[in-house]
């Protein structure tokens, strides 16, 4: 258990600017995909 905890703390210390940019890019892409499937406002059907 101590070994796993030590590895986890070591890996969190290695987070750099590039990792953070990668996470934000993935988040932006996910939000873009979710937004593309969103319905339009005022989507009433006229006959």
Secondary structure, DSSP 8 states (H G I E B T S, - for coil): -HHHHHHHHHHHHT--HHHHHHHHHHHHHHHHHHHHTS--TT-----
